[in-house]
Amino acid sequence: MSYPQQPYPPQPPPRRRHDARNVILIIAGALAVIIAASVAISAAAGNGRHPAAAGTSAAPAAAPAAQAAAPAPVPSPAGTGAGSCDYTLGDNPAGDPSTAVATAEVDLTNTGNVGTVVRVTVGWPQEGYAPLTMTRTVRMPYGASGAPVSFHMPLTSTQLDNLQNWQLGHTGQDGCTYSETILRTYGPAH
């Protein structure tokens, strides 16, 4: 007996393999794993921990944002100075050359939070003439106190006479002037 042949039901068309799509999905997945690993390593390095120690319970917790490092201090240069002056006659103040010398000292104190470069000027009075002046530039380290800046200027016998005449006319005063000017800073602010 023969059985009637039944027709096979229609078959769907064969599936395509979508090789290109699969390759793209595999690459995207690998990139996601690499990025996640990089973020984890960066986070562990940012906390000062070794990446291998990131998962251990003995590792310190991350510092809260409120305890972040304080900003660097802004340089604030400042200083004070106090001076005195005099003159020395030497053994032949009226000779040519004269042995007279004008002397002065300015004691500087750095009251700022950074090292400074300071221009210091001293002026000795001259009766009837412009003062004799002398300038020096010095470095004042942060925290320096009472640092002496010394001056000495040879005087002619006429300059010595003019200095003495000014002082005789202004009893009890030496007449010297002192100025300190901060030119620039150096080093870190504290």
NORLIN-V563353 format. One record per residue. N is the residue number from 0. SS is DSSP state (2 for helix, 1 for strand, 0 for the rest). PHI is phi in radians with two decimals (NA if undefined). Layout:
n=N ss=SS phi=PHI
n=N ss=SS phi=PHI
This chain:
n=0 ss=0 phi=NA
n=1 ss=0 phi=-1.92
n=2 ss=0 phi=-1.62
n=3 ss=0 phi=-1.20
n=4 ss=0 phi=-1.39
n=5 ss=0 phi=-1.65
n=6 ss=0 phi=-1.26
n=7 ss=0 phi=-1.25
n=8 ss=0 phi=-1.14
n=9 ss=0 phi=-1.11
n=10 ss=0 phi=-1.64
n=11 ss=0 phi=-1.15
n=12 ss=0 phi=-1.12
n=13 ss=0 phi=-1.05
n=14 ss=0 phi=-1.29
n=15 ss=0 phi=-1.46
n=16 ss=0 phi=-1.52
n=17 ss=0 phi=0.86
n=18 ss=2 phi=-1.02
n=19 ss=2 phi=-1.11
n=20 ss=2 phi=-1.10
n=21 ss=2 phi=-1.11
n=22 ss=2 phi=-1.12
n=23 ss=2 phi=-1.10
n=24 ss=2 phi=-1.12
n=25 ss=2 phi=-1.15
n=26 ss=2 phi=-1.12
n=27 ss=2 phi=-1.10
n=28 ss=2 phi=-1.12
n=29 ss=2 phi=-1.12
n=30 ss=2 phi=-1.11
n=31 ss=2 phi=-1.09
n=32 ss=2 phi=-1.14
n=33 ss=2 phi=-1.13
n=34 ss=2 phi=-1.13
n=35 ss=2 phi=-1.08
n=36 ss=2 phi=-1.16
n=37 ss=2 phi=-1.11
n=38 ss=2 phi=-1.11
n=39 ss=2 phi=-1.13
n=40 ss=2 phi=-1.18
n=41 ss=2 phi=-1.09
n=42 ss=2 phi=-1.13
n=43 ss=2 phi=-1.17
n=44 ss=2 phi=-1.18
n=45 ss=2 phi=-1.17
n=46 ss=0 phi=-1.56
n=47 ss=0 phi=1.37
n=48 ss=0 phi=-1.86
n=49 ss=0 phi=-1.31
n=50 ss=2 phi=-0.98
n=51 ss=2 phi=-1.18
n=52 ss=2 phi=-1.60
n=53 ss=0 phi=-1.10
n=54 ss=0 phi=-1.61
n=55 ss=0 phi=-1.43
n=56 ss=0 phi=-1.38
n=57 ss=0 phi=-1.42
n=58 ss=0 phi=-1.23
n=59 ss=0 phi=-1.19
n=60 ss=0 phi=-1.29
n=61 ss=0 phi=-1.12
n=62 ss=0 phi=-1.23
n=63 ss=0 phi=-1.13
n=64 ss=2 phi=-1.06
n=65 ss=2 phi=-1.18
n=66 ss=2 phi=-1.71
n=67 ss=0 phi=-1.10
n=68 ss=0 phi=-1.04
n=69 ss=0 phi=-1.22
n=70 ss=0 phi=-1.15
n=71 ss=0 phi=-1.09
n=72 ss=0 phi=-1.16
n=73 ss=0 phi=-1.48
n=74 ss=0 phi=-1.01
n=75 ss=0 phi=-2.33
n=76 ss=0 phi=-1.26
n=77 ss=0 phi=-2.80
n=78 ss=1 phi=-3.03
n=79 ss=1 phi=-2.31
n=80 ss=1 phi=-2.62
n=81 ss=1 phi=-2.36
n=82 ss=1 phi=-2.23
n=83 ss=1 phi=-2.56
n=84 ss=1 phi=-2.50
n=85 ss=1 phi=-2.89
n=86 ss=1 phi=-2.58
n=87 ss=1 phi=-2.08
n=88 ss=0 phi=-1.39
n=89 ss=0 phi=1.28
n=90 ss=0 phi=-1.54
n=91 ss=0 phi=-2.62
n=92 ss=0 phi=-1.20
n=93 ss=0 phi=-1.67
n=94 ss=0 phi=-1.35
n=95 ss=0 phi=-2.16
n=96 ss=0 phi=-1.45
n=97 ss=0 phi=-1.34
n=98 ss=0 phi=-1.72
n=99 ss=0 phi=-1.27
n=100 ss=1 phi=-2.41
n=101 ss=1 phi=-1.45
n=102 ss=1 phi=-2.20
n=103 ss=1 phi=-2.79
n=104 ss=1 phi=-2.53
n=105 ss=1 phi=-2.08
n=106 ss=1 phi=-1.67
n=107 ss=1 phi=-1.77
n=108 ss=1 phi=-2.30
n=109 ss=1 phi=-1.54
n=110 ss=0 phi=-1.75
n=111 ss=0 phi=-1.53
n=112 ss=0 phi=-1.96
n=113 ss=0 phi=-2.67
n=114 ss=1 phi=-1.15
n=115 ss=1 phi=-2.29
n=116 ss=1 phi=-1.90
n=117 ss=1 phi=-2.10
n=118 ss=1 phi=-1.68
n=119 ss=1 phi=-1.99
n=120 ss=1 phi=-2.16
n=121 ss=1 phi=-2.10
n=122 ss=1 phi=-2.20
n=123 ss=1 phi=-1.76
n=124 ss=1 phi=-1.23
n=125 ss=1 phi=-2.32
n=126 ss=0 phi=-1.06
n=127 ss=0 phi=1.45
n=128 ss=1 phi=-2.38
n=129 ss=1 phi=-1.15
n=130 ss=1 phi=-1.05
n=131 ss=1 phi=-1.41
n=132 ss=1 phi=-2.21
n=133 ss=1 phi=-2.54
n=134 ss=1 phi=-2.24
n=135 ss=1 phi=-2.36
n=136 ss=1 phi=-2.00
n=137 ss=1 phi=-2.31
n=138 ss=1 phi=-1.71
n=139 ss=1 phi=-1.99
n=140 ss=0 phi=-1.11
n=141 ss=0 phi=-0.96
n=142 ss=0 phi=1.45
n=143 ss=0 phi=-1.16
n=144 ss=0 phi=-2.38
n=145 ss=0 phi=1.19
n=146 ss=1 phi=-1.28
n=147 ss=1 phi=-1.38
n=148 ss=1 phi=-2.02
n=149 ss=1 phi=-1.70
n=150 ss=1 phi=-2.31
n=151 ss=1 phi=-2.67
n=152 ss=1 phi=-2.31
n=153 ss=1 phi=-1.08
n=154 ss=0 phi=-1.99
n=155 ss=0 phi=-1.35
n=156 ss=2 phi=-1.12
n=157 ss=2 phi=-1.19
n=158 ss=2 phi=-1.10
n=159 ss=2 phi=-1.11
n=160 ss=2 phi=-1.04
n=161 ss=2 phi=-1.13
n=162 ss=2 phi=-1.17
n=163 ss=2 phi=-1.12
n=164 ss=2 phi=-1.10
n=165 ss=2 phi=-1.09
n=166 ss=2 phi=-1.18
n=167 ss=2 phi=-1.15
n=168 ss=2 phi=-1.42
n=169 ss=0 phi=-2.27
n=170 ss=0 phi=-0.91
n=171 ss=0 phi=1.43
n=172 ss=0 phi=-2.10
n=173 ss=0 phi=-1.57
n=174 ss=0 phi=1.37
n=175 ss=0 phi=-1.25
n=176 ss=1 phi=-2.08
n=177 ss=1 phi=-2.38
n=178 ss=1 phi=-2.46
n=179 ss=1 phi=-2.20
n=180 ss=1 phi=-2.23
n=181 ss=1 phi=-1.36
n=182 ss=1 phi=-1.53
n=183 ss=1 phi=-2.89
n=184 ss=1 phi=-1.99
n=185 ss=1 phi=-2.62
n=186 ss=0 phi=1.32
n=187 ss=0 phi=-1.38
n=188 ss=0 phi=-1.37
n=189 ss=0 phi=-1.98
